[in-house]
């Protein structure tokens, strides 16, 4: 239990304590317990309908993401082709964009005044937009698949790339067709990773906020959106807290079921080098799969981002740099002016701190969970994932209430932003590293010990080379989540330390075409920063990749 002390201490201070403060303020405003708002959740059908919509749209979004992304996971795990590193890096850009930017990207592409409708109306002389997806469930589902595509690619593809190709080759030699070998050999071995990735996608869609708020309109509301409305618009903190409690309970149940299933389906395998597992697409089948997936990625991931870029360079009737020049101007001398270079610098600095903290906390938690088979481990596994299930609005209020007095007077500290980002990011490190640790045969460590290696030497020379790829995946997630984190940042960031998502939000919150164009320009800059960071991380991974 000692190795789990640091992750548990971090959770206790920066998760449970603020959460308890907000619940105490909400359910005990006068010092006595009041459950009126919990009763209100079940006494009206509105909140039950909200819970039902939250659940089924998240499940449908998860299924669609799996269907679209699993072939892509195969492409990146098993095929080797020119431009693969660049393409894989670009697939993660949608995931790190703030949800308000994702929604704005789909508005820019398929909205009433979007690029596609504008081209169709001008090309065919139409008076009304032919594509009417605004405030429909299809808009929401497309945005969720766009946002979560890389989760499946990274987690499932990472596990697929470590799988021994000799397993399917043996099945083929015994007469199994490629489909039979996949269904009876590959799929069961990938099942834990598919569960992990599906769980994350479901949680993101279950707690979806910006996408639902902007693309769904007043007709659709998830629990997260309703928490925001109750807390900010109506200022009904007790009801917001009650909804947050429901959200946490449901997600904790999902996490517990998943971790219970994962511990019983993980199979120990000796990982194999990618030089052996990956091959060039020489067969017609592999070329068709590669071509189809590149086409899907271009249409699904590329066109919304391209629409953002087009909108950032379009003013009036043609190409213009007016929005980019406006980013450097402050004609009104407003104190809220945010230089883009400063916002980018703070975003990268916060992300690097959050990356380091997330790796420390996530590796300790994953190491403990991989070694323990007790009831404590079965409880702590979903417990470590709880920050993903909690409303950022609720946590934001919790930080304001709980962290403003000694000895935790961090409300005005610059460290509060990376600490909040770490709380959201470290579960991704746990979920990326834990399957790799659990799949490593115990005989490898035991052999090292028998040969005289100390625990530290065993970790450095045996464990670390095997889980290096999983650590890189977790680091990529931690960095990108911090770069694009918005929900908690809007509450805890100081005006003097803005981030890129906060700058975009301020531009989107102001009326006028100029402010909207500046938001698109800042979104384009965020994409450039993210792409550069991913290319750097991928270069590190490829240059340090060795044989096992």
ZIKAWO-V348994 format. One record per run of one state. SS is the DSSP state (H for helix, E for strand, L for the rest). FROM is the first residue (numbers start at 0). TO is the last residue. If there is no record, write none. Layout:
((SS/FROM/TO) (SS/FROM/TO))
This chain:
((L/0/0) (H/1/26) (L/27/34) (H/35/42) (L/43/43) (H/44/77) (E/78/78) (L/79/82) (H/83/90) (L/91/91) (H/92/95) (L/96/97) (H/98/109) (L/110/113) (H/114/123) (L/124/135) (H/136/161) (L/162/163) (H/164/172) (L/173/176) (H/177/205) (L/206/208) (H/209/218) (L/219/221) (H/222/232) (L/233/235) (H/236/262) (L/263/272) (H/273/276) (L/277/277) (E/278/278) (L/279/282) (H/283/311) (L/312/312) (E/313/314) (L/315/316) (E/317/318) (L/319/320) (H/321/326) (L/327/338) (H/339/370) (L/371/373) (H/374/383) (L/384/384) (H/385/388) (L/389/390) (H/391/401) (L/402/413) (H/414/438) (L/439/440) (H/441/449) (L/450/453) (H/454/483) (L/484/487) (H/488/491) (L/492/498) (H/499/507) (L/508/511) (H/512/542) (L/543/547))
